[in-house]
Amino acid sequence: MKVFAFVAILGLTLVSSKAEAEDFPPSQVQKGAELFALNCATCHGTRMRNPQWAIDLRTFPKDAKSRFIDSVMNGKRNMPPWDDVLKDEEVEALWAYVSNGDRD
């Protein structure tokens, strides 16, 4: 029984760690950082720091990619929709940056 519990916990740990982080090429994260500085920093803070009136994206759940994409493309509360401004690959780059970059 103990072996089964250990294997189950190990399996859940591996699944949850996979949900926490995706591997993105550094160039995609860099592109996301550039797009963020150009389009998002006004509300979400320079390098995701000290947002004045928006969500702190450094705390955005890493397993909520679809929520992120939906919010960016369709807007949410005071955030306008960006579907007419950003291309799909640019939203992917933003996700790469938000989920991996500037965590210091």
C-alpha positions in Angstrom: 0.0 0.0 0.0 2.9 2.4 0.8 4.5 1.7 -2.6 1.2 2.5 -4.3 0.8 5.8 -2.4 4.4 6.8 -3.2 3.9 6.0 -6.9 0.7 8.0 -6.9 2.3 11.0 -5.3 5.3 10.9 -7.6 2.9 10.7 -10.6 0.9 13.7 -9.4 4.1 15.7 -8.7 5.3 15.1 -12.3 2.0 16.0 -13.8 1.8 19.2 -11.7 5.3 20.3 -12.5 4.6 19.8 -16.2 1.5 22.1 -15.8 3.7 24.7 -14.0 6.2 25.5 -16.7 6.5 25.2 -20.4 9.8 25.4 -22.2 10.1 28.3 -24.6 13.0 29.3 -26.7 14.8 32.3 -25.2 14.1 34.3 -28.4 10.3 33.8 -27.9 10.5 35.0 -24.3 12.5 38.0 -25.5 9.9 38.8 -28.2 7.3 38.5 -25.5 9.2 40.9 -23.3 9.4 43.4 -26.1 5.7 43.1 -26.8 4.9 43.5 -23.1 7.0 46.6 -22.9 5.2 48.1 -25.9 1.7 47.1 -25.1 1.2 46.0 -21.5 3.6 47.8 -19.2 1.5 50.9 -18.9 -1.0 49.0 -16.8 0.8 45.9 -15.7 4.1 47.6 -14.7 7.5 47.7 -16.2 8.8 44.1 -16.3 5.5 43.1 -14.5 6.5 45.0 -11.4 4.3 47.2 -9.3 1.2 47.3 -11.4 -0.8 50.3 -10.4 -4.3 49.1 -11.2 -4.0 45.7 -12.9 -3.3 42.1 -11.9 0.2 41.3 -10.9 1.1 39.0 -13.8 4.1 37.6 -11.9 1.5 35.7 -9.8 -0.6 34.5 -12.8 -1.1 30.7 -12.6 1.2 28.9 -15.0 -1.5 26.3 -15.7 -4.0 29.0 -16.9 -2.7 29.6 -20.4 -6.2 29.5 -22.0 -7.4 32.0 -19.4 -4.5 34.3 -20.3 -5.2 34.0 -24.0 -8.9 34.6 -23.5 -8.3 37.7 -21.3 -5.8 39.2 -23.8 -7.8 38.6 -26.9 -11.3 39.4 -25.5 -10.5 41.8 -22.6 -11.5 41.4 -19.0 -13.0 44.0 -16.7 -11.0 47.3 -17.4 -8.6 45.6 -19.9 -9.5 46.1 -23.5 -9.5 43.3 -26.1 -6.3 43.0 -28.1 -7.6 40.6 -30.8 -7.4 43.4 -33.4 -3.9 44.4 -32.4 -2.0 41.2 -31.6 -1.4 38.1 -33.8 -1.7 34.6 -32.4 2.1 34.2 -32.4 2.5 37.5 -30.5 0.1 36.3 -27.8 2.1 33.1 -27.6 5.2 35.2 -27.1 3.5 37.2 -24.4 2.5 34.0 -22.6 6.1 32.8 -22.9 7.3 36.0 -21.2 4.5 36.1 -18.5 4.9 32.5 -17.6 8.7 32.4 -17.6 10.3 35.8 -17.7 11.3 38.4 -15.1 10.5 36.5 -12.0 13.3 38.2 -9.9 
